[in-house]
Amino acid sequence: MENEKTQQFISAMFDILRAAKAESEYCCKICGGVSEKELFIIVFVGQNESVKMSDIADSLNAPLSTLTSIVDKLVESKYLMRYNWQDDRRVVKVTLAKKGKKSYLAFMKQKNINATKVLNQFTKPEQEILINYLTRLSNHYLLKREHKKFDLLFRFSYYCNIEIKKTD
């Protein structure tokens, strides 16, 4: 019985991850054909308006040199604008350009459509239970993989419009 439940859980998780991956690829396509990391950066900047490069690097857990090449491409493609902060010229910040805002809004619209589709499968009390369980599950994985902030469960929580809160 225990092994059967484990297998059902594993199967359900893989189905969810496959769906999240497919949705991620679709979002990248509707947002201008950007990569997943590029989309994550666009969304991160969109949610925070003006962001230091170091903050993006921290959120991706990526070296600044890696991030710089991705941001260079996004600036060249007119998704982002880069500038030096007025108080300290050593600090480089980025903000969304017009094309980036359009992609960010397309992503947010798709995210809300997906969340509505998922939640509409459940009654209001079931929705609360689902959100609580998914939050607990997400927190479990995020705490175990704190150094990998851009994993599939994190993306799934984005698509389902679930806020993940780090617990101490």
C-alpha positions in Angstrom: 0.0 0.0 0.0 2.8 2.4 1.0 4.7 1.7 -2.2 1.6 2.2 -4.3 1.0 5.7 -2.8 4.6 6.5 -3.4 4.3 5.5 -7.0 1.1 7.5 -7.4 2.8 10.5 -5.9 5.8 10.2 -8.2 3.6 9.8 -11.2 1.5 12.9 -10.3 4.6 15.0 -9.7 6.1 14.1 -13.0 2.8 14.9 -14.7 2.8 18.3 -13.0 6.4 18.9 -13.9 5.8 18.0 -17.5 2.8 20.3 -17.7 4.9 23.1 -16.1 7.7 22.6 -18.5 5.3 22.7 -21.5 3.7 25.8 -20.1 7.1 27.4 -19.5 8.0 26.7 -23.2 4.6 28.2 -24.3 5.2 31.3 -22.2 8.6 31.8 -23.7 7.1 31.5 -27.1 4.3 34.1 -26.5 6.8 36.4 -24.8 8.8 36.8 -28.0 10.7 33.5 -28.2 12.9 34.2 -25.2 14.6 31.5 -23.2 13.4 30.4 -19.8 16.2 32.3 -18.0 15.5 35.4 -20.1 11.8 35.2 -19.2 12.7 34.8 -15.6 14.8 37.9 -15.7 12.0 39.8 -17.5 9.5 38.8 -14.9 11.9 39.5 -12.0 12.6 43.0 -13.4 8.9 43.5 -14.1 7.9 42.7 -10.5 10.6 44.9 -9.1 10.7 47.8 -11.7 14.3 48.9 -11.4 16.7 46.2 -10.3 20.4 46.0 -9.6 22.3 43.4 -11.7 23.6 41.9 -8.5 20.0 41.3 -7.3 19.1 39.4 -10.4 22.3 37.4 -10.2 21.4 36.5 -6.6 17.9 35.5 -7.5 19.2 33.2 -10.3 22.1 32.0 -8.1 24.2 32.8 -11.2 27.6 34.5 -11.5 27.4 38.2 -12.5 29.4 37.4 -15.6 26.8 34.8 -16.8 24.0 37.2 -16.0 25.8 40.0 -17.9 25.8 38.1 -21.2 22.1 37.2 -20.8 21.2 40.9 -20.0 23.4 42.1 -22.9 21.2 40.0 -25.2 18.0 41.3 -23.6 19.2 44.9 -24.0 20.2 44.3 -27.6 16.8 42.7 -28.3 15.2 45.8 -26.6 13.5 43.9 -23.8 15.6 45.7 -21.1 17.3 49.0 -20.6 20.5 49.2 -18.6 21.8 52.3 -16.8 24.2 53.3 -14.1 22.6 54.4 -10.8 22.9 58.1 -10.2 24.1 57.8 -6.6 26.9 55.3 -7.4 28.1 54.9 -11.0 29.5 51.5 -10.2 26.0 50.1 -9.6 24.3 48.9 -12.8 20.5 48.7 -12.9 18.1 47.4 -15.4 14.5 48.2 -16.1 12.0 46.9 -18.7 11.9 48.5 -22.1 8.6 48.7 -24.1 9.1 45.2 -25.6 10.0 43.8 -22.1 6.8 45.4 -20.6 4.8 43.8 -23.3 6.3 40.4 -22.7 5.9 40.8 -18.9 2.2 41.6 -19.3 1.7 38.6 -21.7 3.3 36.4 -19.1 1.2 37.7 -16.2 -1.9 37.3 -18.3 -1.0 33.7 -19.2 -0.1 33.0 -15.5 -3.5 34.2 -14.4 -5.3 32.2 -17.1 -3.5 29.0 -15.9 -4.2 29.7 -12.3 -7.9 30.2 -13.0 -8.0 27.0 -15.1 -6.4 24.9 -12.3 -8.4 26.5 -9.5 -11.8 26.1 -11.3 -11.4 22.4 -11.1 -12.0 22.6 -7.4 -14.5 24.0 -4.9 -13.6 27.0 -2.8 -12.7 24.9 0.2 -10.7 22.5 -2.0 -8.9 25.5 -3.5 -7.7 26.5 0.0 -6.6 23.0 0.7 -4.7 22.7 -2.6 -3.0 26.0 -2.1 -1.9 25.1 1.4 -0.6 21.7 0.3 1.2 23.1 -2.7 2.8 25.8 -0.6 4.0 23.2 2.0 5.3 21.1 -0.8 7.0 24.0 -2.5 8.6 25.2 0.8 9.9 21.7 1.4 11.7 21.6 -2.0 12.9 25.2 -1.7 14.4 24.7 1.7 16.1 21.5 0.5 17.3 23.2 -2.6 17.8 26.8 -1.4 20.8 27.3 -3.7 18.7 26.4 -6.8 16.1 29.1 -6.8 15.0 28.5 -10.4 13.8 25.0 -10.4 10.6 23.5 -11.9 8.6 23.7 -8.7 9.4 27.4 -8.4 8.2 27.9 -11.9 5.1 25.9 -11.3 4.2 28.1 -8.3 4.6 31.1 -10.6 2.2 29.7 -13.2 -0.4 28.8 -10.5 -0.1 32.2 -8.9 1.0 30.8 -5.6 3.2 32.9 -3.4 6.1 31.0 -1.9 7.3 32.3 1.4 10.6 31.3 2.8 10.3 29.9 6.3 13.1 30.3 8.8 
